[in-house]
């Protein structure tokens, strides 16, 4: 799905990473680890083409652009949970039926909050709404930047389950997190200094 | 097309839930206009002579007030980078943002125009010319303002900078629009001005969203 050769990037004259080469095949999970400020988020943005000041080659071979959960969640505070989820569908030009959105809301543990404004939700709940985009669409590749922060234990095991499900249908996942990932599949690790 | 309609609906919904951002510029417009008769004195002849200029400058300032917020919340909550990331056309998204900006700031000003004109003792021909000129020009203001809004969206306080960037672009339409109202009051033909304003409108409709989309790509590249 993704081939990276010799990727390097520097910020404010300080090299974040250089000479990175790795690939992502269908069914692979790549965990990016590293301390604060080691360039995990920047690497993900570089891979997605959101940050273009880098060296090296990045080649995607997927039909649809990857889904991305970043530090900025892409959630409008003054829209409801359902409206935000529908907007994710519109953005990807996906025909998302209402049944699937309802299912996602239920799975995310947001039942009863469908028509609540996101401004009235907690941090963790907002994160769950943003995670909803992965449940309502079938894009082959997921890129997740710290998806587990602000998520409780119950949500964590649910997230592990959806990661597992996505890998089982030959999806690819790139994830940056400090949390150990407990799935019964090999996890490739990319460590940034 | 789907993105266009959904985006306009989303913006209208967001502003409907928080109407203060829409109402503030309109209140500002009416307050500024109503200060002039108080300051200059309620003499119809004098007010009438300077009315087109006053109304137009107030309308420009009111439009600029709301300009800064065109892309700001989308930038801050991450919606903008999701747009860039998706394979949807940023051009269409920009066009949708401009249309919703016009519906929320330009159109209400057009509707308030007759009231403003009455406060300044404009006669019927003047009222019509003023309303028509604002109807023709307000979409151009939103289109050109979008460029400034997108360029400054990554800056913490872009408000004043938008004004400085965009004001020079507004000069030609301001000159033509006030000339049109004066011509109408003098009883002469205004169709030439209408054609000019329409030409500027269509020109900016084709070109401004390209510049705005490019500026959005620069703003999210970080």
Interface residues (C-beta under 8 A of the other chain):
Chain A: X45 X48 X49 X50 X51 X52 X53 X64 X65 X66 X68 X70 X71 X72 X73 X74 X75 X76 X77 X78 X79 X83 X86 X87 X88 X90 X91 X92 X93 X117
Chain B: X2 X3 X6 X7 X10 X13 X14 X17 X18 X73 X76 X77 X78 X79 X81 X82 X83 X84 X85 X86 X87 X88 X220 X221 X222
